Amino acid sequence: MDTRNTQPTMTGILRASFFAGDCLAAATTGVVTTLAVRLIIPPDFDMVAAMMIGMAIGTIVHLLLGLVFGPLLGMFETMVPGMYVGMYGGMLFGMRDSMQHAAVSLGTALWVGAAFGVTVAIGVHLWNVQLRQASANEEGCE
Amino acid sequence: MNATETWNRSSRTYDWLTFGDDVRQGDDKRRLFAKACGRTILVAVGTGADIKFLPPGLDIVAIDISPGMVEKAGPRAAAYEGRMELRVMDAQRLECPDASFDTAITACTFCSVPDPVRGLRELHRVLKPEGRLLMYEHVRSNVPAVGLFLDFMTYLSRPLLGPDMNRDTVSNVRRAGFHVVSERNVYFDIVKAVEAVKRYETRMPSTAPQF
């Protein structure tokens, strides 16, 4: 193996910055999905329909935001957490807004959206670490 | 729009679109490509963004189907510390003799080759026995929700950007006659570093085009 070109370029600070970027992107997806769902799903709307519409809204939101964050943070690193935040978050937020529209203020809903995004980003990060470790095998050069 | 036109168009924005991937995944690419040795074929060189991850001192033929990409790769190829020849060529019809390379390298290539098994069989043909195939590719996830999402994304990515998001590239490598030595997850189970070899006893695929 030629070792002249194997020095790592991802420093700890850079790695932490990308992780912070992942969390920020997921939080933004959560907030924008929350806002879009709040604007579109009316109070007392059918819960099942609200979940499906919320999922569609979240999918569109995360695809659009992926165009912004993907080039900066990596396409798949943006897409995977974004998918979970947009699709599942959209469903949950849609269900909540159809049932508890008046009980949860917009400010609270936005904070919950951001917290949901960050939680998903951390979860996906840990899942990724596990998947990497599961497949890791030391590859020597013959 | 055919593949050449699609990638000529993409050559203008490719480096910008892949900036994050380039920085984040560079170390994994460098680690995989460090195993290259001898005469090497680099398939789909693109704008040459991956040239900096290659070990120096190789004798490389770098190909791409897009003249626009090859033109962009020119300065990076010239800066490579080794020998690098750039050629416009289709991965499905390699204009190279049988058993002429020690290593074949691909990076995010077989998501876009229209007939991936045919392209891989071509690589099998041009590699010497015990020649090494080093692939850095994205594939369909085995996580059900993510896999379905990648199926959905393929409907958007194929006409807009070119690549499929849901290919089973590792199975295609086996189908082409290679022996997979290792398959390492780089991001999730989507982005993978795959190492395969052309076994000595493996017969040359009968479907290889004749030159």
Interface residues (C-beta under 8 A of the other chain):
Chain A: M1 D2 T3 R4 N5 T6 P8 T9 M10 L14 F18 L63 G70 P71 L72 L73 G74 M75 F76 E77 T78 M79 V80 M83 Y84 M87 V124 W127 N128 L131 R132 A134 S135 A136 N137 E139 C141
Chain B: W16 L17 T18 F19 G20 D21 V23 R24 Q25 G26 D27 R30 R31 A34 K35 C37 F53 L54 P55 P56 G57 H138 A145 V146 F149 M153 L156 S182 E183 R184 N185 V186 Y187 F188 D189 I190 V191 E195
